[in-house]
Amino acid sequence: MEKGIYRIRGNAHVDGADARQGGELRPGNTVRTQPGGEIVCAVQNDAFLVRQNSEVSIVANGLRVVAGAVLSVFRPNQRKEIR
């Protein structure tokens, strides 16, 4: 699986800057979406769909969901933490 941002819809930001397709994401980044916004991305061996009105911080072993909704697909047999 290739890493990075696959698709952006509407207003979406990574660490306060406009998200861009093909941009890299890694632990320590924060993804925020506005109304109507959405990001589909891959980080390490995991994939995420961050829905509108969401704020998600990527951590070394999972996610920290501050607000909103996220669909996640994790690599099997690896411990992950969602806070």
C-alpha positions in Angstrom: 0.0 0.0 0.0 1.4 3.4 -0.9 1.3 6.1 1.8 -0.2 9.5 1.5 -3.4 11.3 0.6 -5.4 9.6 -2.1 -8.5 11.8 -2.3 -9.7 15.1 -1.0 -13.2 16.5 -1.2 -14.0 20.0 0.0 -12.0 21.9 2.6 -9.4 19.7 4.4 -6.2 20.6 6.2 -3.0 18.8 7.4 -1.3 20.6 10.3 -3.2 23.8 9.4 -2.1 23.9 5.7 -4.4 22.9 2.8 -4.3 19.2 2.2 -3.0 18.1 -1.3 -3.5 14.9 -3.1 -0.3 12.8 -3.0 0.9 14.6 0.1 2.5 12.4 2.8 1.0 11.8 6.2 2.9 10.4 9.2 2.6 10.1 13.0 2.4 13.5 14.5 0.2 15.0 11.8 -3.3 16.3 12.5 -6.0 16.1 9.8 -9.0 18.5 10.0 -12.0 18.6 7.7 -14.7 21.2 7.3 -18.4 20.8 6.4 -18.5 18.8 3.2 -14.8 17.9 3.5 -13.3 14.4 3.4 -9.8 12.9 3.1 -8.9 9.3 2.1 -5.4 8.4 3.1 -2.9 5.7 4.0 -0.4 5.9 6.9 2.1 3.1 7.3 0.0 0.0 6.6 -3.4 1.4 7.5 -6.0 3.3 5.6 -8.4 6.0 6.7 -11.5 7.9 5.5 -11.7 11.1 7.6 -15.3 12.4 7.3 -16.5 16.0 7.4 -16.2 18.1 10.5 -13.5 15.9 11.9 -10.1 16.3 13.6 -7.8 13.3 13.8 -4.2 13.2 15.1 -2.1 10.3 13.8 0.0 8.6 16.5 2.6 5.9 16.2 0.3 3.0 17.0 -3.1 4.3 15.9 -5.3 7.4 16.0 -6.5 10.1 18.3 -10.0 11.2 17.2 -10.6 14.6 18.7 -13.9 15.2 16.9 -16.0 13.8 14.1 -16.0 10.4 12.3 -13.3 8.2 10.8 -13.5 4.9 9.0 -10.3 2.9 9.5 -8.8 -0.3 8.0 -5.9 -1.7 9.9 -3.3 -4.3 9.0 -4.3 -7.6 10.6 -2.6 -8.9 13.7 -1.1 -5.6 14.8 -2.1 -3.9 18.0 -3.7 -0.4 17.4 -5.0 2.2 19.7 -7.9 4.6 19.0 -8.4 7.3 21.6 
